[in-house]
Amino acid sequence: MNKEVIIEKVIGFLIEEFEVDGDDIQPDAILKDTLQLDSLDYVDLVVSIESNFGVKLVEADFAGISTFQTFYDLIDNKLKLKV
């Protein structure tokens, strides 16, 4: 799966699951602030990633995640490790 497909899928389920405006999801936007994430929302986010991409995320994976771009990169790297 190429990065463009990953980004499209992520944006699609973020709009649906977190009721955020797609225009607010920019590569350099802050993930937590844009989605107004609390601890329960992170659980929903992890479940969405697992169901959409078949990869598992753990709390430590989010340590370096600040922007949507770093989030896309995390998913891309997890998918590469899965193969």
C-alpha positions in Angstrom: 0.0 0.0 0.0 1.5 3.3 -1.0 1.6 6.4 1.2 -1.1 8.2 -0.8 -3.6 5.4 -0.1 -2.6 5.3 3.6 -3.3 9.1 3.9 -6.6 8.9 2.0 -7.8 6.0 4.3 -6.6 7.7 7.5 -8.3 11.0 6.6 -11.5 9.1 5.6 -11.9 7.4 9.0 -10.7 10.4 11.0 -13.5 12.5 9.4 -16.0 9.8 10.2 -14.8 8.7 13.6 -13.7 12.0 15.1 -16.2 14.3 13.2 -13.4 16.7 12.2 -13.4 18.9 9.1 -11.1 17.3 6.4 -9.6 20.7 5.7 -8.2 20.7 9.2 -6.2 17.6 8.6 -3.0 18.9 7.2 0.4 17.1 7.2 1.9 19.7 9.6 -1.1 20.1 11.9 -0.9 18.8 15.4 -2.7 15.5 15.6 -3.8 15.7 19.3 -5.0 19.3 19.0 -6.8 19.0 15.7 -8.7 15.8 16.8 -9.1 17.1 20.4 -7.9 13.7 21.6 -8.2 12.5 25.2 -7.1 9.1 26.5 -10.3 7.3 25.4 -10.0 8.8 21.9 -6.5 7.3 21.6 -8.1 3.9 22.2 -10.6 4.6 19.4 -7.7 5.7 17.2 -5.7 2.5 17.8 -8.8 0.4 17.1 -9.4 2.3 13.9 -5.9 1.7 12.7 -6.0 -2.0 13.6 -9.3 -2.5 11.7 -8.3 -0.4 8.7 -4.7 -1.5 8.3 -4.3 -4.7 10.3 -1.4 -3.4 12.3 -1.2 -3.1 16.1 -0.2 0.1 17.8 0.9 0.4 21.4 1.3 3.4 23.6 5.0 3.7 23.0 4.3 4.1 19.2 2.8 7.5 20.0 5.9 8.8 21.8 7.2 10.6 18.6 3.9 11.4 17.0 2.9 15.0 16.9 1.7 15.9 13.4 -0.4 14.0 11.0 2.7 13.5 8.8 4.5 11.6 11.6 1.3 9.6 12.2 1.2 8.6 8.5 4.8 7.7 8.7 4.2 5.5 11.7 1.4 3.6 9.9 3.6 3.3 6.8 6.5 1.9 8.8 4.2 -0.6 10.6 2.8 -1.8 7.3 6.4 -2.3 5.9 7.3 -4.3 9.0 4.2 -6.5 8.6 5.2 -7.7 5.2 
